[in-house]
Amino acid sequence: MKLVIVANRLPYRVRPDGALELSPGGLVSGLLSFFRAAELQTDDYLWIGWPGNEGNEDPKLREALAHRRAFPVFLDAKAGMTKGSAARRFLRDQSFIFAAGDDVTDEDLFRALPETAIAVRVGAKPSHATYAVPTPQDLRKILEAFAVRS
């Protein structure tokens, strides 16, 4: 199984000194507990998202992130780089797709997913997602249920 996560942010952020550290936040902490419960290894997943700094496309940064199975995407709707275009690039051959998000940029992702994907909007705003949950804690419960059943 390969889990592909397309998110606002990568699970790592770049400090001003150029070093990587774990990002704080609900999605990262929720998924880390899922990874531990499912006993996922680094090769079992890849994470696609913004690295937390504008325009830093330094090859050393990309290499360090790739070593951690994290691939930076610098969103630029005018240039055609959206979460949806990133998803189409990385999700071509995936048999199971679960997407979740709470941001307006996640709507590009939800629209790009195949009909077989499960898409979850976190929050009460209108969405192209197939399902919605009120809070990040509710999403975490869903992910924990996946971990128990896998």
N, C-alpha and C positions, 0 to 999 in steps of 0.2 A: 504494500500500500504506500502511496505517496500522498501526503497531505500538502496542499498548496494553499497558502494563506495570502490573500491580497488585502492589504490593510492601509489605513492612513499613514501609519508609521511602521518602521521596522522595529523588531524587538531590541535593537541596539541604537544608541544615539552616539553621535560624534561629539566628544568634548572639545573645547577650544584648543587643547593641546594635541588634538588629532587622535587620541586614544578612543576606543570603543567601550561603552558601558551599557548595561541593561537599561532599557527605557522604563520609566515608571508608567503605570497606567493600568486600567481595568482589563483591556484585551490581552495585554502581555501577561499580566499576573494570572488571569483566568486560563489562558492557554498553557502557560507553564505548568499549572497544576494538572491540566489535561494530559500534557506530554508525559509527566511523571507517572500518572495513573495508567496510561496506555503503554508505558515503557517504550516510548518512541525514541529512536536513535536519530542522530543528525541526518543520516541518509534517507530517513523516512519522510522528511518534509522539506519544503522550501517556503520562504517568506518573501513576499514582494511588497514594497512600500517605499515611502519617503524616508530618507536617512536622517532627517532633522536638521539639515542645513541646505541653504539655497545654492544651487549651481555647483556644488563641490563634486566634480566628476573625476577626481584624482584616481589614477589607476591603482595606487596602493590602497586607497580606501575601498575601492571595488573588490580588490583581491582579499582584503581582510574580511569584508562582509561575505563574500562568496565562500570563504572557508567556513563560515558559520551558517551557510545555506540561506543567506539573506541577500536579496538582489534589489539595489536601489532603482527607483523610478522617480524621475523629476517631472511631475505633472505639469503639462502645458497644453490646455485645451485648444489654444490657437494653432499649435503645431501638431495637433492630433494625438497627443500623448495624454490619455486618460486612464482611469482604472479599468475601464472597459477594454481599451486597446491592449493594455498589459495583460488582462485576463485572457483575451483571445490568443495572445502569443504563448502564454505558459500553460493554458488549460486544454489544449487541443486533444490530447489523448487520455484525459482523465476519465475514469469510469464513474466516479462519484464526486459531486461538487457540492459543497456546503459553503455558502457565503453569508456573512453577517456584517452589518454596518449601521452607523447612526448619523452619517454625514451626507450632505447633498452630493458630494462627489461619488458616494457609493451608488447612486442611482445609475451612473454610467455603467458600473460593474453589473448591477442587477439586470439592466437592459441587454447586456452583452452575453449573459449566461444562456446556455441551452435550456430548453423547457424541462429537461430532466433534473436540473440543478435545484437544490433547496436554498432559497434565499430568505434571510431573516432581517427585517428592519428592527433596530433597537430604538424604541421611542414611538410616540403617537403620530408622527407626521405621515402624510400620504406617501406611498412608495410603490415602486415597481416590484418589490420583493413579494414572494408568495406567502410569507408569514410575517407576523410582527410579535415582539415581546415588549413589555413596558420598560424593563430596566436591564442594565448589564448583568445584574445578579441572576435574572431569569435566563439570559443567554448562557451564563456559566452553568446553570443547572442542566440545560440541554447538552452542553459539551461533556459534563460529568456523566450524564446518562450514556452518551456515546462511548465514553471510556470504559464504563462498567460492562457494556454489552459487547465490546470488541475483543 
